[in-house]
Amino acid sequence: MRRRWGLAFGLAVALGVPFAFVAPSGAAPSGPDALRVDLDDILADQRLNGSHAGVVVRDPDTDEVLYSRQATDRATPASNAKLLTSAAAVETLGPDYRFRTDVLTSAAQQGSVLLGDLYLRGTGDPTLLAADYDRLAAQVAESGIRVVQGNLRTDDSWFDDVPLGTGWAWDDEPYYYAAPVSALTVAPNTDFDAGTAIVRVSPTTEGQPAVVQLDPATEAVRIDNQTTTSTAGGEPDVTVQRDHGGSRVVVSGTVAAGAQPFEDFTSVPDPSAYAADVFARALAAHGVTVEGTGEGGVPGGARTLAQRQSIPLRELLVPFLKLSNNGHAEVLVKAMGREARGEGSWAAGLEVLNEKLTGLGVDPQVLRLVDGSGLSTMDNVTPDQLTVLLDNVRQRPWFQAWYDALPVAGVADHMVGGTLSGRMAGTAAANNVHAKTGSLTGVTALSGYVTAANGRQLVFSVLFNDFLTSSPKDLEDAIAIRLAEYNGAQDQPRGRPQVTQSRTSLDDPSTRVDESALECSWVKAC
């Protein structure tokens, strides 16, 4: 069958246009032709009128392209860019790569007194919790130091001093999914949302201001509390907004008397100062005093007082990919640049990334990546190249760890299902599809793996751009479900799969943004 229409189909793929097999008169399409009929039907949805709809489906074992539409047309990938970044990072750094954080000094110690400065030096670890800084402080205290006659200085020179990516929207800057990137930072939770703090709003008595606290406690941002405790029984209506380019965080709105505390996140404008503040507090808790905090490079010949290594990259891939963590992507880009080029910058890291993609069979000449996360709307990829990547990485020794880190459709556990935890449940795609999601305004994407009904593993990429409606993620789901139902040569047209609404609503009109345009993990909705 492939020999009869392979030339025409290959031409269609090259031109990036849909390929349709015309069955003999009166004959119902079957096999791949039946699949194409149903995928064409899904993509005929009027919400896609005037938009970009790129779709490629491959059988990697036979190298057969089962479906192709706008295969080589570039589109904004949103977080599908993380597929490229993560693969290049594991290829460059290795699955056992760990970030290291050190506490050092070159000063002499007399009894319990350190006669000079204490240094905190980082290499980009996004997993450092307040508890980890506490353990570092405990190590310092165990060395016998109680008084530092000098400052606690931060050395974040492992990376450059550019905190935000090219093409990031200025009005995203206060939000935690666009937190500044630094070689020294703090994560407030075990999702490792580095460079952010949790804002916790607790009710008091009706008519009185609520109590606003930061977790971890820090003075790296300043809270402007404009909240009120409202009548018991109401829903929270709280807004957390950091000033653009500033450290003031305005917390306004209402939380009902007797209700559970409301929590949101704010990004922190200076992650290195945030780390210094949290570490200084930890030192004080262990009986170690410092005169102040500041910045400074570690002097030559300094000795190590305390040290921490992060979890290995193979484990970091889980929160990175399942929860679509932008900060992890950018830290890895800069880490690639530092390790391979001696320069912890986006420019150096992206150069390394493109080299590694070439080795994975991807053509960087037809792509444009200006960051690692896909938060920039300047990023451009093609569905064809994403499926090439998905195919070729199956041969890499680190593939299983990478594959396992992808979100799994319909699995409620957010560290398994991730951004797909509320999608495709109860279908043939549930606990089957392993795929990376992507969401921005006017952009949605889904690319990954699915095991078809005939037992063959397929790779697929769906990139939708420039739609004007709320996000048509249900069409991505319908495609993935239909692929899970595909039965090879025995396949028959099935019509468009029924897609159940996600258990999580991402289109809440009460929110400050259209949350359907964001990854569900970015609004803590999955």
C-alpha positions, 0 to 999 in steps of 0.5 A: 500500500505504501508503495502505491501512494508513497510519492504523493504522500511524501510530496504532501509532507514536504509541502506541509499540506494535508494528504488525503487518500481517495478510496475507490468508489463505494469503498470505505477507507481503512487503515491509515486512510481511516485515521486521516479521515477522522483527524481531518474531521477533528481539524475541521472544527470552526475554532481553527478557522484562520489559525495555524494547525500543524499536526504530524503523526509518525510510526517510528518503527517503520518511519511511516508518516501516518498524518501530516498537516502544515508539518514544516510550517513554523509555529510558536511552541509554548512549553513544547520547547521544553522537549528540545531543552530537556533533551539537549540538557540531559545530552549535555550535562548527563542524567546524574548532573547535580547543582552545587551550593557552597558556604565558604570563607577565606577569613581566619577563625579565632574560637567562635569568631570568624574574622571576615566575610562568609560567602554563599556561592551557587551554581543555579540549583532550583531545588533549594528550600528554606530547609536546605539553607537551614541544613547549610547553616547547621553545618556552619554552626557545627564548625564552631562559628558563632560570630561573623565579623563581616558580611554574608556575601552572595556569589551568583557569578556562575551565571550572567546577570540577565534575569529575564528571557528575550521576548518575555512579556513585561506584564508577566514579570510579577508572576511566578511562572516568569521568575528571574533566573539566578545562580542563587535562589530559593524555592518555597515548595517541593514543586521547586518554584524557584525565585518565588515566595508563597503569599498566605492570606489568613482571615481575622474578624469580619471588617478587619484586615487579613493577616498576610505572611510570606513563606518562607519569611523574607524581606526580599519583597515588601507586602502592602496589605490592602485586604479585608476579612469579609462575612463568613461563608464567602469565597476568597477574592484576593489579588497578589500583584508585585510592582513591575520592576519593584519589590512591593507586593500589593495584596488586596481583596477579601477572604471570608472569616473562618475560612482556610488561608488563601495562597498565591505566589509572587516572583521575587525581583532579586533571587540572590538577595532572597537567598541571602536573607533566608540563609541569614535567618537560618544562621541566626536560628542556629546561633550564628550572627552576621553583620549584614548581607551583600554581594561579592565573589569568593576569594581565591583559596577560600575553604568550604564550611558547608556544601549541598548537592541537588537531586540528579538531573534525572529526578529534576526532570519530573517537576520540570516536565510534568509541571512545565516549570519555566525556571528549570528550563532556563537554569538548564540552558545557562548551565549548559552554557557554563559547563560547555562554554564557560559562560552561564548565559542564554547565548552560550547555552542556546548555542550548545542546545542547538549543537546537541539538537543536531546530534539528535537529528533535529535541524536547528536551521529551521527552528528559532529558540531564544529561551529554554522554556517557550515563554517567549513568543519569538520561539518557532518550531515545526511539528515535523522536527518535534516528531523527529526529536521524539523518534530519535531520543528513543535510542538514547541511554537516558530515554526512559527517565526522560519519557517517564518525566513527561505528563501522563494523560488522565492520572490524577497524581500531579507528579505523574499526570502533571499538566495532563492529570485532568485530561483524557481520563476514562479514554484509551489515551488515559495512562497511555499518552506521555506528552508535553503540553504547551499554552500561551495566549493564542497557542496550545500544543501537545507532543509526545507518545501514544501506544495505539490499539494495535500495540505500536507506539506512535509519536505525534505533535500538535501545534495550534496557533493564532486562534481567537477563542478559548484554548481548543485543548479538547481538539488535541485530546481528541487527536490523542484519543483517536491515535490511542484507538488506531488499529493499524491496517484493520482500522475503520473510521470512528468519527470524532472521539468524545472528550470529557471536560477536564476536572479542572476549570481553566476558564474562570472569569474571576481570575486576573488572566484568561487561565486557559491561555496558561499551563494549568500548573502555572495557576496551580490548577492541576 
